[in-house]
């Protein structure tokens, strides 16, 4: 699809084949604040990703004062991306409509359903199109202060994050029976959605959504960020980096 739509793919562990398009195919078009035409993808095994994962897409975004979900699976499970409206309330619950205050967050939960949250330390850029990528990397596990295994990239560059939970909470609520931080997400039957979710629907456009069951390298993400409008073959080459 062109700039007004979504090209949603699930790429599997190899990043080359195993497409997942949703039951109705690639057909989710422009989604305003009402979330009309948001893509409902169900909860197939391919999207019940509990290990390493990458979610990447191009977005345009309008801050309408509400928290927005460009991609959602489960806050208390595999993971959900939220664009926070502003800084006037805890976790953006009470937001502003100032685009300069929009920030990016990623939520996921361990087996006890208690969710952690990585949040960006900088405002989300606003332009014609912005490429965002969330990487959950258990193989190269990040420490608590960096968001419990979550890394953000915006327009191909690393975007610093921190944890929106404090250390005391994590020590009490986010450790397994052996005392280690959870290193696996909880699988759920919650449907994956593009452009809508638990909070408000995404107000803007989404293009070239890609969900990988592995942590893409920084080089691969930078490559993707520069490939908007490129051919499938050119984008596939990025995944091999």
Beta strands, then each sheet from edge to edge (+ up, - down):
strand 1: 9-10
strand 2: 39-42
strand 3: 53-59
strand 4: 68-74
strand 5: 79-84
strand 6: 103-109
strand 7: 115-120
strand 8: 130-136
strand 9: 150-154
strand 10: 157-159
strand 11: 161-163
strand 12: 192-194
strand 13: 200-201
strand 14: 206-212
sheet 1: 1+ 14+ 3- 8+ 9- 10+
sheet 2: 2+ 12- 4+ 5- 6+ 7- 11+
sheet 3: 2+ 12- 4+ 13+
end
